[in-house]
Amino acid sequence: MLWSLIIGMLVVALGVPIGDFLYKKTKEEMKSGQRWFKIIVVTGLLGAIIAIFIRNDFLFFTFLFISIVTSRSLKR
């Protein structure tokens, strides 16, 4: 159980550099798709909250990873 949490946190932490890399490579798409990226971030956060309540670590880390990667492109 502890190992799965540690691995999940490491994967979520990788979302930051992956999000930065994707932003640098796809700047044109980021400008036109801002609305969709905001929807993806909100959906990912809602999915993570639901995953907490149903006690599913895999879904929690997956939705959190998606939210982090997407939000990195919105902050700029």
Buried (B, 14 or more C-beta within 10 A) or exposed (E): EEEEEEEBEEBBEEBEEBBBEBBEEEEEEBEEBEEEBEEBBEBBBEBBEEBEEEEEBEBBBBBBBBBBBBBBBBEE
